[in-house]
C-alpha cells in the first residue's frame, strides 16, 4: 500500500530509530519502559520545581503522572508501532497533563492567542506526513514538537483555569480558544478517519503485529482524536466553568 502523501524521505522506516525506540509487538509491551537517564532526571527536576511552586500539589502530581504515562510508560514505545497510540499519547498530554499542571501550577500571564496558535501548530505538524517523518528521524525535532504541544496547552489551560479576579472574563476568552482547538482536533480526526489510504510510511509495516492494517490503525487514531478528544476538552471546560461560577458566587 502506498501512502497518500509523499514525504520525500529516502530512508525506509526500518533505517530510522525514533526516540521511543523501534516498533514493538504486543508481547513486548509490558517491558517497554523508557528509562533514559536524561528523561528521568528532567522529570525529577520538573516534579521538584512543580511541587515547590504549586498552588495545588495534587494537581501537579496528577499532571506529572500523566507525563510519566506519556513518555516513560510503554505507551511511548507503542507510539512507534501504532498511530492509534500516538493519538492516545497526544490526548494524555493535551487533556490530562496540561490541564492538571495548569490547575496546580498555572503559568503567569499567558497570552491566550499565542497559546492557542502554539498548540494548534504542534498538532498540525504532528499530523503532516513530512513533519511526522522528521520527528521520527530526529530526537531534537521530536522533543521540539512535544514541548511546543505541552507548553502551548499548559498556557491555554492556565487561561481557562485562572484564579485571577477577572477569571470569568478570561474564561470566555480561554473557552473560545479551547473550542477552536477542539475544532482543529476534530478536523484532524476526520481527515485521518476518512482518508482513503495510509498517510504515514512509518506505520505501513508496524501495525500488523497488533492485528491491524495501516489504514485501520489510522482510522482508529482519527476516531480517538475526534470523539474522546472532544469529550475530554468539554469536560475540562465544564470544570473551568464550575470553578469560575463558584468564584462569582463567593465575590
ABEGO torsion letter per residue (X at the ends): XBBABBAGBABBAAABBBAAEBBBBAAAAAABBBABAAAAAAAAAAAAAAAAABABAAAAAAAAAAAAAAAABAAAAAAAABAAAAAAAAAAAAAAAAAAAAAABBBBGBBAAAAAAAAAAAAAAAABAAAAAAAAABAAAAAAAAAAAAAAAAAAAAAAABABAAAAAAAAAAAAAAAAAAAAAAAAAAAAAABABBABAAAAAAAAAAGBBAAAAAAAAAAAAAAAAAAAAAAAAAAAAAAAAAAAAAX
